[in-house]
Amino acid sequence: MEEDYAQLAKELDGVKGVSGIEVNISCPNVKSGCEFGSEPDSAAAVTKVVKANTGLPVWVKLTPNVTDIVEIAKAVEEAEQTRWS
């Protein structure tokens, strides 16, 4: 499913009128939506693949339905600093 996020980021990169990407990893209405948002490693992995496939600013929407949102936020923040080549 990470590939879906990567593909969409790639398709949106450079599209006129698109100035950033909000990555929703907190949606309970989508199959596996909260899975990514509830674990630091999976949240970071999704963030990394999106960042690797776009030059646009990226915002990651976290879920409040976790025990420790700080741990997840730190993993996402660290992943956002990573640039894959």
C-alpha positions as CSV (number, residue, x, y, z in Angstrom):
1,M,0.0,0.0,0.0
2,E,3.0,2.3,0.5
3,E,3.4,2.1,-3.3
4,D,0.0,3.8,-3.7
5,Y,1.1,6.8,-1.7
6,A,4.4,6.9,-3.8
7,Q,2.5,6.7,-7.1
8,L,0.1,9.4,-6.1
9,A,2.9,11.7,-5.0
10,K,4.7,11.1,-8.3
11,E,1.6,11.9,-10.3
12,L,0.8,15.1,-8.3
13,D,4.4,16.4,-8.6
14,G,4.5,19.3,-11.0
15,V,0.7,19.5,-11.5
16,K,-0.4,23.1,-12.0
17,G,-2.4,24.3,-9.0
18,V,-1.1,21.6,-6.6
19,S,1.1,23.3,-4.0
20,G,1.5,20.6,-1.4
21,I,0.4,17.1,-0.4
22,E,-1.4,16.2,2.8
23,V,-0.8,12.5,3.6
24,N,-3.7,11.2,5.6
25,I,-2.5,8.3,7.6
26,S,-5.2,8.7,10.2
27,C,-8.4,7.8,8.3
28,P,-10.4,5.0,9.9
29,N,-12.7,5.0,6.8
30,V,-10.1,3.6,4.4
31,K,-8.9,0.0,4.5
32,S,-5.5,0.0,6.3
33,G,-5.8,3.8,6.8
34,C,-5.1,3.8,10.5
35,E,-2.5,1.0,10.3
36,F,0.1,3.5,8.9
37,G,-0.8,6.1,11.5
38,S,-0.7,3.9,14.6
39,E,2.9,2.7,14.3
40,P,6.1,4.9,14.1
41,D,7.8,2.7,11.6
42,S,4.9,2.5,9.2
43,A,4.2,6.2,9.5
44,A,7.8,7.0,8.7
45,A,7.9,4.6,5.8
46,V,4.9,6.2,4.1
47,T,6.4,9.7,4.8
48,K,9.7,8.6,3.2
49,V,8.1,7.2,0.0
50,V,6.0,10.3,-0.5
51,K,9.0,12.6,0.0
52,A,11.0,10.5,-2.3
53,N,8.5,11.0,-5.1
54,T,7.7,14.7,-4.9
55,G,9.4,18.0,-4.6
56,L,6.2,19.5,-3.1
57,P,5.8,20.3,0.6
58,V,4.4,17.4,2.5
59,W,2.1,17.4,5.6
60,V,1.3,14.2,7.4
61,K,-2.0,14.0,9.2
62,L,-1.6,11.9,12.3
63,T,-4.3,10.1,14.2
64,P,-5.1,11.0,17.8
65,N,-6.2,7.5,18.4
66,V,-2.9,6.2,19.6
67,T,-1.2,5.7,23.0
68,D,1.8,7.9,22.2
69,I,1.4,10.4,19.4
70,V,4.7,12.0,20.2
71,E,6.7,8.9,19.2
72,I,4.8,8.7,15.9
73,A,5.3,12.5,15.3
74,K,9.0,12.2,15.9
75,A,9.3,9.3,13.4
76,V,7.4,11.2,10.8
77,E,9.5,14.3,11.4
78,E,12.7,12.4,11.0
79,A,11.5,10.8,7.9
80,E,10.5,14.2,6.4
81,Q,14.1,15.2,6.8
82,T,15.3,12.2,4.7
83,R,15.7,12.6,1.0
84,W,16.1,9.5,-1.0
85,S,18.1,9.6,-4.2
